[in-house]
Amino acid sequence: MPTGYTPAARDPDGVKVKVVLFGASGMVGQGVLRACLEEPEVTEVVAVGRRTLGKSAPKLREVRHADFSDLTPIAGELSGAEACFYCLGVSSVGLGHEEYEKITYDYTLEAARVVAADNPHVTFVYVSGEGTDSTEQGRVFWARVKGRTENALMAMDMRTYAFRPGWIQPVHGETSATRWYRLAYRFTSWLYPLLRRVTPRYVTSTEHLGRAMIAVARLDGSGPRVLRTDQITRLGG
C-alpha cells in the first residue's frame, strides 16, 4: 500500500459501487472494464462511448452518445454513480493544439460536471500520464494540457484522483485503438519482464490499473490524490 493511504473500512456485506466508465474501447479502458466486471463490489458498469463495445455481461450497460462536449442528454443514465473512471484520451501526435485540448480538457471536464452534478461524493479517477505538468508552464504542450485538466478536476467538489502511469503493459489481450501504439506494443512486449525488473517504478499493467481504480473508490477521498506508476501497481496488486 502506498505511503499515506488509509483504506476505508469495508462494509461486512461489501461496498456496492456503480461505476461510470469513459473510454472502455481503448487499451486502458478495456483493462479497467475487465477489472470492474470481475469485482464483486461493482454492481453496474455504465460504459459511455460513441460505438458499441461488441460484448455483453450481466453488469455491463452501454450508453451510446456522439457529442462528448455536451453530455446533458444522457445525464440521467449516469446518475447515482459512486465512481467514474475516465480512461478516454488520445495521443497529441498528428493533432492540432485546439483538437487535442478539446478532447483532453473539454471532454473530461464535461464528464466530471455531469457525473458529479447529483453526487458530490463521487470518486473521479482521471488517467493522465507520466510527465504531466501541474505548473501548466512547461514547454511541452500535451503535458501542460494534462496538468490543466488535473488542476481543474482537483478544484471541483468531488473526490478526484489522477493516475500518472508510465509504461502500461496490456496483459489480457487489450489492444490500443491507435495503430502505431499497437505496432509498438507488438514489437516491444518482450521487454515487459525486463522492464519490471530494471525500472519497476515506471512499469505497470492494464490489470493493475483497473484494480487500483477500484481500490481508490473505497478510500473516501483519503490518501495522495496524484498516483504515479509504482503507487498504481502496489495499490492494484
C-alpha positions, 0 to 999 in steps of 0.5 A: 500500500502506498505511503499515506493511504488509509483504506476505508473500512469495508462494509461486512456485506461489501461496498456496492459501487456503480461505476461510470466508465469513459473510454472502455474501447481503448487499451486502458479502458478495456483493462479497467472494464475487465477489472470492474466486471470481475469485482464483486463490489461493482454492481453496474458498469455504465460504459459511455462511448460513441460505438458499441463495445461488441460484448455483453455481461450481466453488469455491463450497460452501454450508453451510446452518445456522439457529442462528448462536449455536451453530455446533458442528454444522457445525464440521467443514465449516469446518475447515482454513480459512486465512481467514474473512471475516465480512461478516454484520451488520445495521443497529441501526435498528428493533432492540432493544439485546439483538437487535442485540448478539446478532447483532453480538457473539454471532454473530461471536464464535461464528464466530471460536471455531469457525473458529479452534478447529483453526487458530490461524493463521487470518486473521479479517477482521471488517467493522465500520464507520466510527465504531466505538468501541474505548473501548466508552464512547461514547454511541452504542450500535451503535458501542460494540457494534462496538468490543466485538466488535473488542476481543474478536476482537483478544484471541483467538489468531488473526490478526484484522483489522477493516475500518472502511469508510465509504461502500461503493459496490456496483459489480457489481450487489450489492444490500443485503438491507435495503430502505431501504439499497437505496432509498438506494443507488438514489437516491444512486449518482450521487454515487459519482464525486463522492464519490471525488473530494471525500472519497476517504478515506471512499469505497470499493467492494464490489470493493475490499473483497473484494480487500483481504480477500484481500490481508490473508490473505497478510500473516501477521498483519503490518501495522495490524490496524484498516483504515479506508476509504482503507487498504481501497481502496489495499490492494484496488486 
